[in-house]
């Protein structure tokens, strides 16, 4: 399989998996307290818009960095695989507690095992790795900024909304978790 085909399989596989998550893991108000505050639509709209714009910019301007470096394809694929592994491990470890919209189910417990021992939002850490992979694959400074800046800002808003909901639901238990565990990057942030 060529690197180009592998990239397409990974990229469109990620896209399909996100659509599947949207269809099958959304919490309805009858199953829990939904506190999304528009963050789901903002995040998806931002991701779609940023990646579409980045592809347009890259096609229009061409490559502006690392144009002839063959290792960039391997690095982008490696980042994509790492991002997918982190994101899916986080999602699968939460099981039925995972929801694409910010919602706390009535029977939900605060999960602090696996990747959640290292960071509070590992599925978002995985998404950032995926966005880095897409930015690197574009090989264009403006396209990379177009992918990374808006999506990261939307993720930070989403984290803010999610942490407010978790604080309201779990109180001091979540506050203690916040004091001992970083948001996205172990030991750093």
Buried (B, 14 or more C-beta within 10 A) or exposed (E): EEEEEBBEEBBEEBEEBBEEBEEEBBBEEEBBBBBBBEBBEBBBEBBEBBBEBBBEBBEEEEBBEEEEEEEBBEBBBBBBBBBBEBBBBBBEBBEEBBBBBBBBBEEBEBBBEEBBEBBBBBBBBBBBBBBBBBBBBBBBBBBBBBBBBBBBEBBEBBBEBBBEBBBEBBEEEBEEBEEEBBBBEEEEE
